[in-house]
Amino acid sequence: MKHELTTEQLDQVKKWKPEWFRPVFKDNTWYKHTSHRSIQFNKKDGNGYGINHSKEWIDDAAWLANYPENGEWREATSQEVEYLLIEEAKKRGFKVGINTEYGKISNDKWKKKFEWEDCGLYCHNILVFRSETGTWTKISNDIHNDIQALKDKYPDYNLTIIAEKK
């Protein structure tokens, strides 16, 4: 025998047993909010890392744990994850010519500029984001990067660098 609840009855049950209506999130899975651009990697129990609705990277996100009923979360597609991580990588300055803790990002004509794999995001030949830890590769603050950036920005100019002792 099938019984249907009215909206009022359903609201009462939700108040009485809210845990029955909380979504269950799988560990090690990306989730996207349906009404804004937030995306979170759920490591365990609703905690993880991701990009909030203001497009800011959060290393220790707990939206799924703290606000599971706040809007609707769904599993993110690989394309959604890739797109938002590439935006974040560009914002952080990853591009050809940059030195990182893993080496210099070189122009590999056989690879896409950015490539998303389950283990992380690559910029040409260098891993720039590691999925399992949620960490970004460090960019070397090297004067050679700054000089190369100027040369790249002004290719029609001969740049001369003069270093004088103060």
DAKA-V898816 format. One record per helix or strand. SS is the DSSP state (h for helix, s for strand). FROM is the first residue (numbers start at 1). TO is the last residue. If there is no record, write none. Layout:
<<SS/FROM/TO> <SS/FROM/TO>>
This chain:
<<h/7/16> <h/18/21> <s/29/33> <s/39/44> <s/47/51> <s/57/61> <h/63/66> <s/73/75> <h/78/92> <s/99/100> <s/103/104> <s/114/117> <s/120/123> <s/126/130> <s/135/136> <s/139/139> <h/143/153>>
